[in-house]
């Protein structure tokens, strides 16, 4: 009896994993992390839950697959926005990047919260997610690097932070300065803070347009670039 071609077996494995992840995404959208169940996925696919362990070592392994896919998708959306933003100034590019991030999050809030929501108890993300997370931030750092980003005054808390960031970033990206990385982290935390609050519905009854709040925050972040503020 001839053996089954490896290519066919590999394709079947990939198709099975993708089908399981698609069902898991629906579970995630309908009920959050707690609703993701290998047994329920297996039942819908017509196989036993234990049979799925041939494709996912554990529920955490399945979650890792969803997280890696989500990071990859968000990174691709931000990188596309960066290419489109290259037609304008670096400041305009930052606006485009900020809007692309919010648009992606609002279109699929369950995937956004999987990345930036409450951590899953006991879950440790695999190392594969680190370069993907950096891909999301990289276009912001590239745009900031094209601007005259001022360093903080010597002796200030911001200057101390920039020194620490410079030491860290030199090991992975020597072309990014401490001041640029500090601004990038400020953009990352402030924009994701607003997006998370909006995605989770905290602005729903407050009587204002979340998009306008987001835009004014982007304006404030752009105004801060190059400013020398004692801290």
C-alpha positions in Angstrom: 0.0 0.0 0.0 1.4 3.4 -1.0 1.8 6.0 1.6 -0.4 9.1 1.6 1.5 12.0 0.1 2.9 14.2 2.7 1.6 17.3 0.9 -2.0 16.0 1.2 -1.6 15.2 4.9 -0.1 18.6 5.5 -2.9 20.3 3.6 -5.5 18.4 5.7 -3.8 19.4 8.9 -3.8 23.1 7.9 -7.4 23.0 6.8 -8.4 21.3 10.1 -6.5 23.9 12.1 -8.0 26.8 10.2 -11.6 25.4 10.6 -11.1 25.0 14.3 -9.7 28.5 14.6 -12.6 30.0 12.6 -15.1 28.3 15.1 -13.0 29.5 18.0 -13.1 33.1 16.7 -16.9 32.9 16.5 -17.0 31.6 20.1 -14.7 34.4 21.1 -17.0 37.0 19.5 -20.1 35.5 21.0 -18.9 34.9 24.6 -15.4 36.1 25.1 -12.3 34.0 26.1 -14.3 31.8 28.5 -16.5 30.5 25.6 -13.5 29.1 23.6 -13.7 25.3 24.1 -11.9 22.6 22.3 -14.7 20.1 23.1 -17.4 22.4 21.7 -15.2 23.0 18.6 -14.7 19.2 18.1 -18.5 18.6 18.4 -19.2 21.2 15.7 -16.6 19.7 13.5 -17.9 16.2 14.0 -14.8 14.9 15.9 -14.1 14.4 19.6 -12.5 17.1 21.6 -9.5 14.8 22.4 -9.0 14.3 18.6 -8.3 18.0 18.2 -5.3 17.6 20.5 -3.5 16.1 17.4 -3.8 19.7 16.0 -3.5 21.8 19.1 -1.5 20.7 22.1 -3.9 22.5 24.4 -6.5 25.3 24.6 -3.6 27.7 25.2 -2.1 26.5 22.0 -5.3 27.3 20.2 -5.4 30.8 21.8 -1.8 31.3 20.7 -2.8 30.6 17.1 -5.6 33.1 17.3 -3.3 35.7 18.9 -0.6 35.2 16.3 -3.2 35.5 13.5 -4.7 38.7 15.1 -1.3 40.3 15.5 -0.4 39.4 11.9 -3.6 40.9 10.6 -3.3 44.1 12.6 0.4 44.5 11.6 -0.6 44.1 7.9 -3.3 46.7 8.3 -0.9 49.2 9.9 1.8 48.5 7.4 -0.7 49.1 4.5 -1.7 52.4 6.2 2.0 53.3 6.5 2.5 52.8 2.7 -0.5 54.9 2.0 0.6 57.6 4.5 4.0 57.8 2.8 2.3 60.1 0.2 2.1 62.8 2.8 4.2 64.2 5.7 5.3 62.2 8.6 2.7 63.9 10.8 0.0 63.0 8.3 1.3 59.4 8.3 0.9 59.3 12.0 -2.7 60.4 11.7 -3.3 57.6 9.1 -1.7 55.0 11.3 -3.7 56.0 14.3 -6.9 55.9 12.3 -6.0 52.5 10.8 -5.4 51.1 14.3 -8.8 52.3 15.6 -10.6 51.1 12.4 -9.2 47.6 12.8 -10.2 47.4 16.4 -13.7 48.6 15.9 -14.2 46.2 13.0 -13.3 43.1 15.1 -13.4 44.0 18.8 -13.2 40.4 19.9 -9.8 40.1 18.2 -8.6 43.4 19.5 -9.5 42.5 23.1 -7.7 39.2 22.7 -4.5 41.2 22.1 -5.0 44.2 24.4 -7.8 43.2 26.8 -7.6 41.6 30.2 -4.9 38.9 30.3 -6.1 35.3 30.3 -5.3 33.9 33.8 -2.4 31.4 33.6 -1.8 32.0 29.9 1.8 32.9 28.7 2.1 34.1 25.2 4.7 32.3 23.0 7.9 34.1 21.9 6.4 34.2 18.4 4.2 37.1 19.4 7.0 39.4 20.3 8.2 40.3 16.8 4.6 40.6 15.7 3.8 43.1 18.4 6.9 45.0 17.3 5.6 45.0 13.7 2.5 46.9 14.9 4.6 49.6 16.6 7.3 49.8 14.0 5.5 52.1 11.5 4.8 54.6 14.3 8.5 54.6 15.2 9.4 55.0 11.5 7.1 58.1 11.2 8.4 59.6 14.4 12.0 59.0 13.4 11.3 61.3 10.3 10.3 64.2 12.6 12.6 66.4 14.8 11.8 64.6 18.0 13.4 66.5 20.8 15.1 64.8 23.8 14.0 65.6 27.3 15.9 68.1 29.5 19.0 66.6 31.2 18.2 65.5 34.7 14.5 65.1 34.2 12.5 62.0 34.7 11.8 61.8 31.0 15.5 62.0 30.3 16.1 59.1 32.7 13.5 57.1 30.9 15.0 57.9 27.5 18.4 56.7 28.7 16.8 53.4 29.8 15.0 53.0 26.5 18.1 53.8 24.5 20.0 51.0 26.3 17.2 48.6 25.5 16.5 49.5 21.9 20.1 49.5 20.8 20.1 45.7 21.2 17.2 45.2 18.7 17.0 48.4 16.6 20.0 50.7 16.8 18.4 53.1 14.3 15.7 54.1 16.9 16.6 56.6 19.5 15.4 56.7 23.1 13.4 59.9 22.6 11.7 58.4 19.5 10.9 55.2 21.4 9.5 57.2 24.4 7.2 59.1 22.1 6.2 55.8 20.4 5.3 54.2 23.7 3.3 57.3 24.7 1.4 57.0 21.4 0.9 53.3 21.9 -0.4 53.6 25.5 -2.7 56.6 25.0 -4.2 55.5 21.7 -4.8 52.0 23.0 -6.2 53.3 26.2 -8.9 55.2 24.3 -9.5 52.4 21.8 -9.9 49.8 24.7 -12.4 52.1 26.5 -14.4 52.6 23.3 -14.4 48.9 22.3 -15.6 47.9 25.8 -18.5 50.3 25.6 -17.4 52.8 28.3 -18.2 55.8 26.2 -21.6 54.6 25.1 -23.7 56.7 27.5 -21.5 59.8 27.8 -23.0 61.8 25.0 -20.0 62.6 22.9 -18.4 61.2 19.7 -15.6 58.8 20.5 -14.1 59.5 17.1 -13.8 63.2 17.9 -12.1 62.4 21.3 -9.7 60.1 19.5 -8.8 62.8 16.9 -8.2 65.4 19.6 -5.9 63.0 21.4 -3.9 62.5 18.1 -3.7 66.3 17.8 -2.4 66.5 21.4 0.2 63.8 20.7 1.4 65.6 17.5 1.6 68.9 19.4 3.8 67.2 22.0 6.4 66.1 19.4 9.4 68.4 19.6 8.2 70.0 22.8 10.6 70.4 25.6 8.8 69.9 28.9 10.4 69.8 32.3 9.3 66.9 34.4 
